[in-house]
Amino acid sequence: MNGKENLQPAVVFDCFAEVNKVPRPSKREEKMIDFLKAFGESLGLETLVDAVGNVLIKKPATPGCEQMKTVVLQSHFDMVCEKNADVEFDFDNDAIQTYVDGDWMKARGTTLGADDGIGVAMQMAILKSTDIKHGPIECLFTRDEETGLTGAMGLQPGFMTGDFLINLDSEDEGQMFVSCAGGVRTTARFKFEEESVPEGYFCFKVGVKGLTGGHSGDDINKKRANANKLLVRYLMAELEKTDLRLVDIQSGGLHNAIPREGYAVCAVPFAEKEQMRIDLNVLAAQAAEEYSVTEKEMEFYLESQPAAAKAIDRKTAQAMLLSLQAVHNGVFAMSQDLDWLVETSSNLASIHKLDGIVEVTTSQRSSVGSACEYMAEVIRAAFRLGGAEVETNEGYPGWKMNPNSVIVKIAEESYKRLFGKEPKILAIHAGLECGLFSEKYPHLDMVSFGPTLRGVHSPDERLLIPTVQMVWDHLLDILVNIPNK
């Protein structure tokens, strides 16, 4: 590992070095599956690979611990593959090049792969150990967590048999996660006819940009502006005042991101040209006041465009904009168990005019399954009132907090005993693989923690080295305190 032989715990960092020699892009993890299978078999341990490519390696209890309940240690073995533009690197064949910068481990111009390669390394270190006390262990390695949760979704009941599960995919040492949100995606499609734009109309592009954006789960309660909502707010107000024709609309992006920018192309009677600018300036001032803390770089703009021949028929445009104005965006309900936790929310993610339709994408999240279903019903109702065809996908389940969790209590007491301070017990308003595990293995008692990572999913990804030792010590202490069957 290029001069990093003194890193501790050495067994974990040695395993991490081995992991980073194996290419493992999401959806192209075949080399990693073969590597893990060979690793388990080389230790003489029962090693299974399921139909979707998840790997399970079982290790018997150490002498004297045979009566302990079985613990599943779990991480995902795919990684996000991003590199700087000036870096030559082949993620399908090259080994990640790591180096130490102070207390941080980084990679040379690429993602580091500590998300979640460091979790994989900890599991490998326990599997190969001969001096760690533990009960029966099952190490589950899942594939394609980053781009589709494919491994967790394809996991079948009965593949693993543990009583407790420790997910090693969290990114802040000292934080333990006990709940996550499930989610669905609801898509609306507004069919339209084209109408001719009357002669003598002024055509312009109106847009907003420079918003903060963020994750549609983690950041939904941070009072950030939604570009789609601001754009629709302007269009709806103008439509009610004048004969506005909607020529085009392209706003927002990924379903799991709060939209940062968007624009629409419109046409209005030429006499209304200056009023359009005045009204936009008024909205800009209102929005600046409403989002004075969260949106320091927000910018509205209006630009002249060449005359347009066709536009969305006015009846459809009006019905669609009314629906978009009415559809819920943001926090819908807070948790009844944890006052600070968002329970249910919805994000108006994107609005795009395509060939003959305008497609609108939204995402709903909740840590309560029925609440997520109801949130989607609310969204569908708003769009159906506007005449859209609407569908909601199957989504993924949430992980509801278990106030009587044994593994959380063990982990919490262990942390306090080792480090003399309280860990943070948290829930996240985003998806984790634990949600899918809880659906297929409802008896599983789970907790999630890990060392500190920053800049994940980018070439700035880095691992805080001292926290690896802390998590390792914490994990080993938990294992010796697992109750008997």
C-alpha positions in Angstrom: 0.0 0.0 0.0 2.9 2.3 -0.9 4.5 3.1 2.5 1.4 2.5 4.7 2.6 -0.5 6.6 2.1 1.1 10.0 -1.6 1.6 9.6 -3.8 0.2 12.3 -5.5 -2.2 12.5 -3.0 -3.8 10.2 -5.2 -6.8 9.3 -8.1 -4.5 8.2 -5.9 -2.3 6.1 -4.1 -5.3 4.5 -7.5 -6.7 3.5 -8.5 -3.2 2.2 -5.4 -3.2 0.0 -6.4 -6.6 -1.4 -10.0 -5.4 -2.0 -8.7 -2.3 -3.9 -6.7 -4.6 -6.3 -10.0 -6.0 -7.6 -12.1 -4.0 -10.1 -15.7 -3.7 -8.9 -17.8 -1.1 -10.7 -21.5 -1.3 -9.9 -23.2 -3.8 -12.2 -19.8 -5.1 -13.3 -18.7 -6.9 -10.1 -18.0 -10.4 -11.6 -14.3 -10.2 -10.6 -15.2 -9.3 -7.1 -17.6 -12.1 -6.8 -14.9 -14.5 -7.9 -12.4 -13.0 -5.5 -14.7 -13.3 -2.5 -15.7 -16.9 -3.4 -12.1 -17.9 -3.7 -11.3 -16.1 -0.4 -13.9 -18.0 1.5 -13.0 -21.3 0.0 -9.3 -20.8 0.7 -10.2 -20.5 4.4 -12.1 -23.8 4.2 -15.4 -21.9 5.1 -18.8 -22.6 3.6 -19.2 -20.1 0.8 -22.4 -19.5 -1.1 -23.2 -17.3 -4.1 -26.9 -16.7 -4.8 -28.7 -16.2 -8.2 -28.0 -12.4 -8.2 -24.4 -12.5 -7.2 -24.5 -11.9 -3.4 -21.8 -13.8 -1.5 -22.3 -15.4 1.9 -19.3 -16.8 3.9 -20.1 -18.7 7.1 -17.6 -19.1 10.0 -18.3 -21.3 13.0 -18.1 -20.0 16.5 -14.7 -20.0 18.3 -14.4 -22.6 21.2 -16.7 -21.7 24.1 -19.0 -19.4 22.1 -21.1 -22.0 20.3 -24.3 -21.1 22.1 -24.2 -17.5 21.1 -26.8 -16.3 18.6 -25.6 -15.9 15.0 -24.5 -12.5 13.8 -24.6 -11.4 10.1 -21.9 -8.8 9.2 -22.9 -7.1 6.0 -21.5 -4.7 3.4 -21.8 -4.1 -0.3 -18.8 -4.8 -2.6 -19.5 -2.5 -5.6 -18.1 1.0 -5.8 -18.9 4.3 -7.5 -16.3 4.8 -10.2 -15.5 8.5 -10.7 -12.2 10.1 -11.7 -10.8 13.5 -12.4 -10.8 14.5 -16.1 -7.0 14.5 -16.3 -6.5 11.1 -14.8 -5.9 8.0 -17.0 -7.7 5.1 -15.3 -9.6 2.0 -16.3 -12.0 1.0 -13.5 -12.6 -2.4 -15.2 -8.9 -3.4 -15.0 -6.8 -1.1 -12.8 -6.2 -1.3 -9.1 -7.1 1.8 -7.0 -3.9 3.7 -6.0 -4.1 4.8 -2.4 -2.0 7.2 -0.3 -2.0 8.7 3.1 -2.4 12.4 3.7 -2.1 13.1 7.4 -5.0 11.3 9.1 -6.7 10.6 5.8 -6.4 7.9 3.2 -7.2 9.0 -0.3 -6.9 7.7 -3.9 -4.9 9.3 -6.7 -7.5 11.0 -8.8 -10.3 8.5 -8.4 -12.9 7.4 -5.9 -11.2 5.5 -3.0 -13.7 2.6 -2.8 -13.9 2.8 1.0 -17.7 3.0 0.4 -18.0 0.2 1.1 -14.7 -1.6 0.6 -13.6 -0.8 4.2 -16.7 -2.7 5.4 -15.7 -5.6 3.2 -12.2 -5.5 4.6 -13.4 -5.7 8.2 -15.5 -8.8 7.3 -12.5 -10.4 5.6 -10.3 -9.7 8.6 -12.7 -11.4 11.0 -13.2 -14.4 8.6 -9.4 -15.0 8.4 -8.7 -14.3 12.1 -7.6 -17.0 14.5 -7.5 -14.9 17.7 -10.9 -13.1 17.7 -13.6 -14.4 20.0 -17.0 -14.7 18.5 -20.1 -16.8 18.1 -21.4 -18.1 14.7 -20.7 -15.5 12.0 -22.3 -15.1 8.6 -20.6 -12.5 6.3 -23.0 -11.2 3.6 -21.5 -9.3 0.7 -24.1 -7.6 -1.5 -23.7 -6.4 -5.1 -24.8 -3.3 -6.9 -25.9 -1.2 -3.9 -24.9 2.0 -5.5 -27.0 2.0 -8.7 -30.0 -0.2 -7.9 -29.8 -2.1 -4.6 -29.8 -5.1 -6.9 -28.2 -7.5 -4.5 -30.4 -6.6 -1.5 -33.5 -6.7 -3.7 -32.6 -10.1 -5.1 -31.8 -11.6 -1.7 -34.1 -14.5 -1.0 -35.4 -15.6 2.4 -33.4 -18.4 3.9 -30.1 -17.5 2.3 -28.8 -16.2 5.6 -29.9 -17.5 9.0 -28.6 -14.9 11.6 -30.5 -13.3 14.5 -28.6 -10.0 14.4 -27.3 -8.0 11.4 -24.6 -5.3 11.6 -24.4 -3.2 8.5 -21.0 -1.7 8.0 -22.0 1.0 5.5 -22.4 4.2 7.6 -20.0 7.1 7.1 -19.6 8.9 10.5 -17.9 7.2 13.4 -19.8 7.6 16.6 -23.2 7.5 14.8 -25.3 4.4 14.9 -28.3 4.2 12.5 -31.4 2.3 13.6 -34.0 3.2 10.9 -34.2 4.3 7.3 -36.9 5.4 4.9 -38.4 3.4 2.1 -39.4 5.0 -1.1 -41.3 4.9 -4.4 -41.2 6.9 -7.6 -44.4 8.4 -9.0 -44.4 9.5 -12.7 -47.1 11.6 -14.4 -47.5 12.0 -18.1 -49.5 14.8 -19.6 -50.5 14.2 -23.2 -50.9 17.4 -25.3 -51.8 18.6 -28.7 -49.7 21.3 -30.4 -51.4 24.7 -31.1 -50.1 27.5 -33.3 -48.6 30.4 -31.5 -50.5 33.6 -32.6 -48.6 36.1 -34.7 -47.2 39.1 -32.9 -46.3 37.2 -29.7 -43.0 37.7 -27.8 -41.1 34.5 -27.2 -38.8 34.2 -24.2 -36.9 31.7 -22.0 -37.4 32.1 -18.3 -35.4 30.1 -15.7 -33.9 29.8 -12.4 -30.4 28.5 -11.5 -27.8 28.4 -8.8 -29.9 26.7 -6.2 -28.4 24.6 -3.4 -30.2 21.4 -4.3 -29.2 18.3 -2.4 -30.4 14.8 -1.6 -34.1 14.4 -1.8 -34.1 12.4 1.5 -31.3 13.7 3.7 -31.8 17.4 2.8 -35.6 17.6 2.3 -36.1 19.3 5.7 -33.4 21.9 5.2 -35.8 24.5 3.6 -34.0 24.6 0.3 -35.8 25.9 -2.8 -37.1 23.6 -5.5 -36.4 24.9 -9.0 -39.5 23.2 -10.4 -41.8 24.8 -7.8 -40.4 28.3 -8.4 -40.7 28.0 -12.1 -44.2 26.7 -12.0 -45.1 29.5 -9.5 -44.1 32.1 -12.1 -45.7 30.3 -15.1 -49.0 29.8 -13.2 -49.2 33.4 -12.1 -48.6 34.7 -15.7 -51.0 32.2 -17.2 -53.8 33.6 -15.1 -53.0 37.2 -16.1 -52.4 36.9 -19.8 -52.6 34.6 -22.8 -49.3 32.8 -22.1 -48.4 29.9 -24.4 -46.0 27.2 -23.0 -43.6 26.2 -25.8 -41.2 24.1 -23.8 -40.3 23.2 -20.2 -37.1 21.4 -19.1 -36.5 21.5 -15.4 -34.9 19.3 -12.7 -32.9 16.1 -13.0 -32.4 13.0 -11.0 -35.3 11.6 -9.1 -33.4 11.5 -5.8 -32.1 15.1 -6.0 -33.7 18.4 -5.1 -33.8 20.3 -8.4 -31.2 23.1 -8.7 -32.2 24.6 -12.0 -34.8 24.7 -14.8 -36.3 26.7 -17.6 -39.4 27.2 -19.7 -39.9 28.7 -23.1 -43.1 30.8 -23.4 -44.9 33.2 -25.7 -47.1 36.1 -24.7 -48.7 39.0 -26.5 -45.9 41.5 -27.4 -47.6 44.2 -25.2 -46.9 42.0 -22.2 -43.2 41.8 -22.8 -42.1 44.2 -20.1 -44.6 43.0 -17.6 -43.0 39.5 -17.8 -39.7 41.0 -16.7 -41.3 43.1 -13.9 -43.2 40.1 -12.5 -40.1 37.9 -12.6 -38.2 40.6 -10.6 -41.0 40.6 -8.1 -40.8 36.8 -7.7 -37.0 37.0 -7.4 -37.3 39.4 -4.5 -40.0 37.3 -2.8 -37.9 34.1 -3.2 -34.8 35.9 -2.0 -36.7 36.8 1.2 -38.3 33.4 1.6 -35.0 31.5 1.1 -32.6 34.2 2.6 -30.6 31.6 4.5 -30.5 28.6 2.2 -30.3 30.1 -1.3 -27.4 32.7 -1.4 -26.7 32.0 -5.1 -30.2 31.8 -6.5 -30.6 33.6 -9.9 -33.7 34.2 -12.1 -33.3 35.1 -15.7 -35.4 36.0 -18.8 -34.0 35.9 -22.3 -35.6 36.7 -25.7 -36.0 33.7 -28.0 -36.8 33.4 -31.7 -40.5 33.3 -32.5 -42.0 29.8 -31.9 -44.5 28.3 -34.3 -46.1 25.8 -31.9 -46.9 25.4 -28.2 -48.6 23.0 -25.9 -52.4 23.4 -26.2 -53.5 26.0 -23.6 -56.1 23.7 -21.9 -53.4 21.0 -21.2 -50.9 23.6 -20.1 -53.3 25.1 -17.7 -54.4 21.8 -16.2 -50.7 20.6 -15.9 -49.5 23.8 -14.2 -52.5 23.7 -11.8 -51.5 20.1 -10.9 -47.8 21.1 -10.5 -48.8 24.1 -8.4 -50.9 21.9 -6.1 -48.7 18.8 -5.8 -47.0 18.4 -2.5 -43.3 19.0 -2.2 -41.2 18.7 0.9 -41.8 17.3 4.4 -45.3 15.7 4.8 -45.0 14.3 8.4 -42.4 14.1 11.2 -41.7 10.9 13.1 -43.8 10.2 16.2 -40.8 8.2 17.7 -38.0 10.8 17.0 -39.1 14.4 17.1 -36.2 15.5 14.8 -36.7 12.8 12.1 -38.6 13.3 8.9 -41.0 10.4 8.6 -42.7 11.1 5.2 -41.9 13.4 2.3 -42.2 14.0 -1.4 -39.8 15.6 -4.0 -41.0 17.2 -7.2 -37.9 16.1 -9.1 -38.2 16.8 -12.8 -40.5 18.2 -15.5 -39.6 17.5 -19.1 -41.4 18.1 -22.4 -40.8 15.1 -24.7 -42.4 14.1 -27.9 -46.2 14.6 -27.4 -46.1 14.4 -23.6 -44.7 16.3 -20.6 -43.2 13.8 -18.1 -43.1 14.7 -14.4 -41.0 12.6 -12.0 -41.5 12.7 -8.2 -40.2 10.5 -5.4 -41.9 9.7 -2.1 -40.1 8.5 1.1 -41.2 7.3 4.5 -40.0 5.1 7.3 -43.6 3.8 7.7 -44.8 1.7 4.8 -48.4 2.7 4.8 -47.5 6.4 5.1 -45.3 6.0 2.0 -48.2 4.4 0.1 -50.5 7.3 1.2 -48.0 9.9 0.2 -48.0 8.4 -3.3 -51.8 8.4 -3.4 -51.8 12.1 -2.6 -49.3 12.8 -5.4 -51.3 10.7 -7.9 -54.5 12.5 -7.0 -53.1 15.9 -7.8 -51.8 14.7 -11.2 -55.0 12.8 -12.0 -57.0 15.9 -11.4 -54.9 17.5 -14.1 -55.7 14.8 -16.5 -52.4 13.0 -16.4 -51.6 9.3 -16.7 -49.9 8.3 -13.4 -48.0 5.3 -12.2 -46.0 4.5 -9.1 -43.2 1.9 -9.1 -42.7 -0.9 -6.6 -40.0 1.0 -4.8 -38.1 -0.3 -1.8 -39.2 -0.7 1.8 -38.2 1.3 4.9 -36.6 0.1 8.1 -38.7 1.1 11.1 -37.0 1.7 14.3 -37.2 -1.1 16.9 -37.4 0.6 20.3 -36.6 -2.8 21.9 -33.6 -3.6 19.8 -31.1 -5.9 21.6 -28.3 -5.3 19.2 -28.6 -1.5 19.4 -28.5 -1.7 23.2 -25.4 -3.9 23.1 -23.7 -1.6 20.6 -24.6 1.5 22.6 -23.3 0.1 25.9 -20.2 -1.2 24.2 -19.4 2.2 22.7 -19.8 4.0 26.1 -17.6 1.4 27.8 -14.9 1.7 25.2 -14.8 5.4 24.5 -16.4 7.0 27.6 -19.0 8.9 25.6 -22.5 8.4 24.2 -22.9 7.4 20.6 -25.5 9.2 18.5 -28.5 7.0 17.8 -29.9 8.2 14.5 -32.3 7.4 11.7 -31.9 8.5 8.1 -34.6 9.7 5.7 -33.0 7.8 2.9 -32.7 4.3 1.7 -30.4 1.6 3.2 -30.1 -2.0 2.3 -31.4 -2.7 5.9 -34.9 -1.7 4.6 -34.9 -4.6 2.1 -33.4 -7.0 4.7 -36.2 -6.1 7.1 -38.9 -6.9 4.5 -37.5 -10.4 3.8 -36.1 -11.2 7.2 -38.6 -9.5 9.6 -37.1 -11.2 12.6 -33.6 -9.6 12.1 -32.5 -7.1 14.7 -30.2 -4.6 13.0 -27.8 -1.7 13.5 -25.6 0.2 11.1 -22.3 2.0 11.7 -18.9 2.5 10.2 -15.7 4.7 10.1 -15.8 8.3 8.9 -15.8 9.0 5.2 -16.0 12.2 3.3 -16.5 13.1 -0.4 -18.0 9.7 -1.2 -19.0 9.1 -4.8 -16.3 11.6 -6.0 -12.5 11.6 -6.5 -12.4 13.6 -3.2 -13.5 10.4 -1.3 -11.3 10.0 1.8 -11.2 7.7 4.9 -10.4 9.0 8.3 -7.8 6.5 9.4 -8.1 6.7 13.2 -11.8 5.9 13.1 -11.1 2.5 11.5 -9.4 1.4 14.7 -12.3 2.7 16.7 -14.9 0.9 14.6 -12.8 -2.3 14.6 -12.5 -2.2 18.4 -16.3 -1.5 18.7 -17.2 -4.4 16.4 -15.0 -6.9 18.2 -16.4 -5.9 21.6 -20.0 -6.3 20.3 -19.2 -9.8 19.1 -18.1 -11.0 22.5 -21.2 -9.7 24.1 -23.8 -11.3 21.9 -26.4 -13.2 24.0 -26.8 -17.0 23.9 -29.6 -18.7 22.0 
